[in-house]
Amino acid sequence: MSALLRAVNVGATLGHRPILGGVDLSVAAGEMVVVIGPNGAGKTTLVRRLAGLLDGDGAVYLGDQKVEAVAPRLRARKIGYLPQGHVFHWPLSVADVVALGRIPHGTGAGELGGVDRVAVLAALEATGTLDLADRTVTTLSGGERARVALARVLAGEPQIILADEPVAALDARYQFLVLDLLRARAKAGAAIVAVLHDLSLAARYGDRIVLMKDGRIAAEGAPAAVLTHENLAATFGIRAAIETLEGRLVVTPQAAL
Ligand SMILES: Nc1ncnc2c1ncn2[C@@H]1O[C@H](COP(=O)(O)OP(=O)(O)OP(=O)(O)O)[C@@H](O)[C@H]1O
């Protein structure tokens, strides 16, 4: 499969400190790549670099073009970026917030056409936020807001979704529902990169896992190949129980080393 998004020897420097270096990563249509790693490993920095929101060494290609060379509106149509801990500053209705996801398609406020309405409704339904459509977004709970932020990304129908900790604020049921949704997008032909902290969810949903440490990729591959005792000790500094339950790899951190 050809890569929709490809990072070649990518690095980044923040506050005069090298934060990311030598990262090669390709994501193809149909694939869900899960990025894991300890706090400060560079996961967010990598995702921002992939989204073309940060300069640095190396290059990120969207198809065969460098991401920063792609016109901003086209880039926003192709790449949906869900930032970590998204904050809403304006007291807009949920429906209006999700409709903002259509802006890259040339739709301004109050100008939703039929196609836009269908996409907004589908995004509200998929994220379980349809009941909240008339609520003011700043009055929602943290988990409700997180689902609205995802709905806005989904409403744009991007080919590539970069989701930084999409389930961090969600209860267990919505964690499954949101990750099922992202996986379904992948199966429908999207390329997904999701940063997760829960190692069992990473094992369950990642077609491929990228394990980061100190701004570099420490291991990459199938969940069972990456989520080993040695890798978890060397990167997270934890001892973990790794077992197969109901046919699934389950990783339960046991203790800090
Ligand atoms: N603007 C900045 N200036 C200086 N250092 C920064 C800046 N932004 C991030 N960093 C540092 O870069 C490193 C990587 O940060 P990043 O947010 O990418 O980590 P992360 O893997 O996403 O961590 P977490 O799991 O805590 O969200 C951290 O040490 C962080 O302190």
The ligand as a Tripos MOL2 file, in Angstrom:
@<TRIPOS>MOLECULE
LIG
   31    33     1     0     0
SMALL
NO_CHARGES

@<TRIPOS>ATOM
      1 N1          7.7650   24.8240   23.2780 N.pl3     1 LIG1
      2 C1          8.6430   24.0190   23.9080 C.ar      1 LIG1
      3 N2          9.8080   24.4880   24.3640 N.ar      1 LIG1
      4 C2         10.6940   23.6850   24.9830 C.ar      1 LIG1
      5 N3         10.4960   22.3650   25.1710 N.ar      1 LIG1
      6 C3          9.3570   21.8450   24.7410 C.ar      1 LIG1
      7 C4          8.3630   22.6340   24.0930 C.ar      1 LIG1
      8 N4          7.3140   21.8370   23.7620 N.ar      1 LIG1
      9 C5          7.6430   20.6060   24.2160 C.ar      1 LIG1
     10 N5          8.8540   20.6210   24.8010 N.ar      1 LIG1
     11 C6          9.5450   19.4590   25.3960 C.3       1 LIG1
     12 O1          9.6660   18.4740   24.3950 O.3       1 LIG1
     13 C7          9.5960   17.1870   24.9700 C.3       1 LIG1
     14 C8          8.5740   16.3560   24.1970 C.3       1 LIG1
     15 O2          7.2890   16.9210   24.3980 O.3       1 LIG1
     16 P1          6.0060   16.2260   23.8000 P.3       1 LIG1
     17 O3          4.8320   17.0630   24.1910 O.co2     1 LIG1
     18 O4          6.2140   15.9590   22.3560 O.co2     1 LIG1
     19 O5          6.0040   14.8530   24.6070 O.3       1 LIG1
     20 P2          4.9110   13.7120   24.6710 P.3       1 LIG1
     21 O6          5.5760   12.4340   24.3380 O.co2     1 LIG1
     22 O7          3.7180   14.0650   23.8580 O.co2     1 LIG1
     23 O8          4.5620   13.7290   26.2290 O.3       1 LIG1
     24 P3          3.2130   13.4860   27.0880 P.3       1 LIG1
     25 O9          3.0250   11.9960   27.1590 O.co2     1 LIG1
     26 O10         3.6100   14.0450   28.4190 O.co2     1 LIG1
     27 O11         2.0830   14.2200   26.4410 O.co2     1 LIG1
     28 C9          9.2500   17.3840   26.4430 C.3       1 LIG1
     29 O12        10.4250   17.2430   27.1950 O.3       1 LIG1
     30 C10         8.7620   18.8210   26.5060 C.3       1 LIG1
     31 O13         9.0490   19.4110   27.7560 O.3       1 LIG1
@<TRIPOS>BOND
     1     1     2 1
     2     2     3 ar
     3     2     7 ar
     4     3     4 ar
     5     4     5 ar
     6     5     6 ar
     7     6     7 ar
     8     6    10 ar
     9     7     8 ar
    10     8     9 ar
    11     9    10 ar
    12    10    11 1
    13    11    12 1
    14    11    30 1
    15    12    13 1
    16    13    14 1
    17    13    28 1
    18    14    15 1
    19    15    16 1
    20    16    17 2
    21    16    18 1
    22    16    19 1
    23    19    20 1
    24    20    21 2
    25    20    22 1
    26    20    23 1
    27    23    24 1
    28    24    25 2
    29    24    26 1
    30    24    27 1
    31    28    29 1
    32    28    30 1
    33    30    31 1
@<TRIPOS>SUBSTRUCTURE
     1 LIG1         1 GROUP 0 **** ****
